[in-house]
Amino acid sequence: MKKIAVISDTHDILRLEVVSVAKSCDGIIHAGDFTRESILDALRPLGSVYVVRGNNDRMWTKHLKDTLRFQIGGVSFFLTHDRRNVAGNLDGVDVVIFGHTHKYFQEMINGRLWLNPGSCGRPRFGGGLSMAVMEINEEDHTWTVEKIPIPG
């Protein structure tokens, strides 16, 4: 069983609650908008980190991609910051993760999970703070997702 912290939109705030959850996980997926390299630097020692550049990320993120495809525990992911940048061809993709809106979203669409963990940095647009934890069963490539509200 692999446990993955899914976060987005930290916007130069790495909350203790987020770090505490991430420390209990095997890896971290960040859907962009760090705004400071120190946020990414603080996450790296906690486990494998999969990241993309967000619209507020500046020059230091030139080495980061806008989209990323990868696998964890036999589950195939497509990661981007803005849902509008999701590839037209998602063949073989099990989970699409995005951020940008600061609002939690989780829905199965055409047989794949679409997940926005919400913002774990700054609340915006009337929403609260949140992240997600995904548990992946490596034997049968299934997963569960739990929304984690963050006080703020």
N, C-alpha and C positions, 0 to 999 in steps of 0.2 A: 504494500500500500504506500503510495506517495502522497504527501500532503503539500499543497502549493498555496501560498499566499498570493492573491490577485489584487493589485492596487492600481490606482491611477490618480493623476492630478494632485500630487503632493504639494506643488507650488511652494517650494522652499520651507515646508514644515514637515518634519518627520516626527509624528506623534509617538509618545512612549507606548501607547496602546497598540499601534501598528507594529512597532519593533517587537513588542512582546509576543504578538501572534506570529509574526514572521520568524522569530527565533524557534518556534515550535514546528516549523515547516521544513521540508526538504529543499524547497526552492521558492523563488519569487518571480511573478510576472508583473511588470510595471508598464502600463499603457500610455506612458508619456506625461509631459508637463511636470518635470522635476523643478525646473527653472534654476537650479544650482547643482553643480557637479558634486558638491559635498553630500547631497542626498544619495546619489548613486554610490558614492564611495562608502557611505555608511551601510548600505544594503549588501554590498559585495561579500563581506565576511560572513553573512548569515546563511549563505547557500548559493546554489546556481541561480543566476539572475538573467531573465529574458526581458529586454527592454526595446522600446522604440522612441523616436523623437516626437515630442508634442509641439503644438503650434507656438507655445511660449518658451520653448527651449532655444537657446541662442548658440553662438559660435562654438562653444565647447562641445556641442553634440554633433558636429559635422561627421564624426565617425559612426554615429548611430543611423540606422535605417528608418524610413517612414513606415515600412511594413516588414514583417518577419514571419517566416514559416518555420516550425520546429515541432519535435515530438517529445512527449514526456510519458513514460510508461506505456508506450504503444498508442497513445492518443495524439492525434495530429491537430496542431493549433495554427491559426492565422491571427496575428497581432498587429494592430494599428491604433493610432490615437483617435482619429476622426472616422466615424463609421462611413463617411462618404468616400474614404480611401480603400474600402474593402474591395478586393479583387473580384472581377466578374466571374472568374473561374475558381470555384472553391472545391473542385473535385478532390476527394480524399481528405478534406478538412472536416474534423469532428467538432471543433470548438472555435468560434470567432470571438476574440476579445478586443474591446475598444474602450475608449474613455471619452473625454472632451466635454460631455454634457453635464458632468457633476451629478448625474442622477443614476441610481441603481436601475439596471434593466437585466432581466433574465428570462429568456424565452426560447423554446425549441421552434425553429423555423426550417422547414424542408429537411427534417431529420438531423439538424445540427444545432448545437447550443450557441446562442448569441448572448454574450455576457458583457455588461458594463458594470464594474465594481463600484461605481460612483466615485466621489471625491473623498480622499482621506487627508486632505490638507486644509482647504478652506471651503466652507459651505457657500454655495451660490444658488441663485435661482429658486430660493425658498426651500431647498432640500437640506437634509441632514448629512452627516458624514458617514461613510461606510466603506467597507472592503468586502472581499469574499475569500473563503477558503474552499479549495477544491481538493477532494480526495479521489485519487485515481487507483483503481484496482489493476495492477499490472498483469494479472493472470487473464482476465477477460476484457480488459481495456474499457471498463465502464467507469463512471464517475458520479460523484454527488457534489453539490455545491451548497454552501451555507453562506447566507448574507450575515456579515458581522457589523452591527451598528457601532459607531465610534462616538463616544461623548465629545462634545465640543461646543 
